[in-house]
Each structure stands twice: as structure tokens, then as C-alpha cells.
Amino acid sequence: MNNFFVFLVFFHISINSLAKEALSIKWYGTTCLTITDGKTILLFDPFVTRPSLLDLATFRKVQSDLNIVKKWLGNDLKKTKAIFVSHTHYDHVLDLVNAAKMSDSILYGSLSMKNVALGGGVAKNRVKRVKLNEEIQIGDFNIRILKAFHPPHFMGLTFFDGKINTPLPVNSRAKDYKMDQSYNYFIHHPLGKILLHPTPVPFADLNVNRNYDSDIVLMGIASRKSDDEILNKIILPMKPSIFIPLHYDNFFIPLSKELKMLPFVKLDKLKLRLKGSLPSIMIPELNYGTSFNYSKENR
């Protein structure tokens, strides 16, 4: 009986250990998400306070809502070790300061990211400007900084371009969150490789894609030029087994409401195109605050 009891305890521990051998991705709309291996949490593009379209159209000042940040990110922020910002449009960085203040994390991004953080009173020693091709080790995660390109918003124009050259007050207008440099993040972990590609624009040098073959590609798909461009210039060269679409949701609607897509995104059309060329690829659609777990079993 004692031996049988020991076996059950050992079996239970083994099963739990196996269950933890996974990377978990949790999405909060746009390109705001966390990635964790159960020990270390990384947060990307903190944006859960979602100003309305009217706020933008009337040039009202926009500001992070601490209660909303606590509701959606509070549990994750307790264990978050780093926050990465792909670029500093407001819909990628509005909640950066509150997220930083609720965690002990280091912040990584551009000069403009630094000025968003400093404008909100984040200590200088917690804010790090990144360099292209720099590699940052956090726990078992290795994050490589890659150059990204932002698609035009309308008729070849990219809104709110330029840099934030001085500390930005937390109650600024959306147009004050200028874009600056954009980054992709190649995330290497013993359990898998992830490319976070916040915009649907391929690398300028298409050979670069082949250097970053990934198990999972996370990609913003709004304002994409074409489905064929995404497939042929990004996804096929990287050979992922999983494609998770991002930044297709209507981010003028609060997270507490039902997820609705941005007009003209046509997610179903993209999924059919990908499945036509890669029948085995998984394309999970996450809801706000839900996770996708990736382990050796679904490689």
C-alpha cells in the first residue's frame, strides 16, 4: 500500500511537471499579449484602456485607466519580468506606465518608448533603449530585436509618424503618441520559437525570414497589402506550425464588450488562403484574456 501511495504521488508530480512544459500565450486585443513558460512572464504592447473613436476624432486627451489595467493585466503583472513595445502609437503603449508601476519589470523599446515611460514617472534605470539585432536574455527566453515596417493607414499615409523627443505627459492626445522605430521580436526558448510580427509588412530583405524559422508566428493583420504577400513572403519562409492573427479586433470598443473585427479585415478569407497552402497549419482565434498553450505535443 505504501509503495502504491508513493507511485501515485510520483505520478501526480510527473503529470504536473509535464503540464508545465509549455509556452502559454495570452491575448488582450491588438498586439497586447503575454508569453510565459510558467516561470517568467513577458508582456508586449500594453494596451487595454481603449479610448473611443469619438475621443480620437475630437482630439480629446487619452489616459490609461488603472482599474482596467488591474482587471485585465493585474495577475500577470505580478510576475512580469519585462515589457517590450513594438512601436509607440497609442494603441500599443497607452498602458505602459501603469503596467510598469504595477510590476518590477524592465521596459524595452525605442527612444519614444523611453519618453512615454519617463513622462509617467518610471525610473530611468528601468527603461532600456534597444538596438537592432540586439539579443536580450530574460529567464529562459532569448529575445532578438528585429526591424519592422508599419503599413500605411490610409492612401499611403501613416498617421502620427515621427519621434517623441521629450517626456510625454500621461494625459496626452492620441496624436502625440508618435510611431518612431518599429520592431519585430524573435523569441527563442527551449520549448519553442516565436516570431512576434506586429505589422503585416515583410522584412525588406526576404532572406531574413529564413533565418527566423518559427514554431509560432503572431502577426498583426490589419492594413495588410494582400494575403499572398503574408503567405509567400513571411509565413512560408518561416515554416510555422501555428499562426495566430493579431490586431484585427475593433480597438475602439472596450475589452469588456464582445470582440468585433475592424472593418475590411476579412479574417476568414486569410484563413482559407493559409489553409489552402498549408493544410496542417493551426490558426487559433483567441478571445480577450484567453490563452493558447504550445508544447512538444503540438509541434
Secondary structure, 3 states (H helix, E strand, C coil): CHHHHHHHHHHHHHHHHHHHCEEEEEECCCCCEEEECCCCEEEECCCCCCCCHHHHHCCCEECCCHHHHHHHHHHHHCCEEEEECCCCCHHHHCCHHHHHHCCCCEEEECHHHHHHHHHCCCCHHHEEECCCCCEEEECCEEEEEEEECCCCCECCECCCCCCCCCCCCCCEEHHHCCCCCEEEEEEEECCEEEEEECCCCCCCCCHHHHCCCCCEEEEECCCCCCHHHHHHHHHHHHCCCEEEEECCECCCCCCCCCCCECCCCCHHHHHHHHHHHCCCCECCCCCCCCEEEEEHHHC
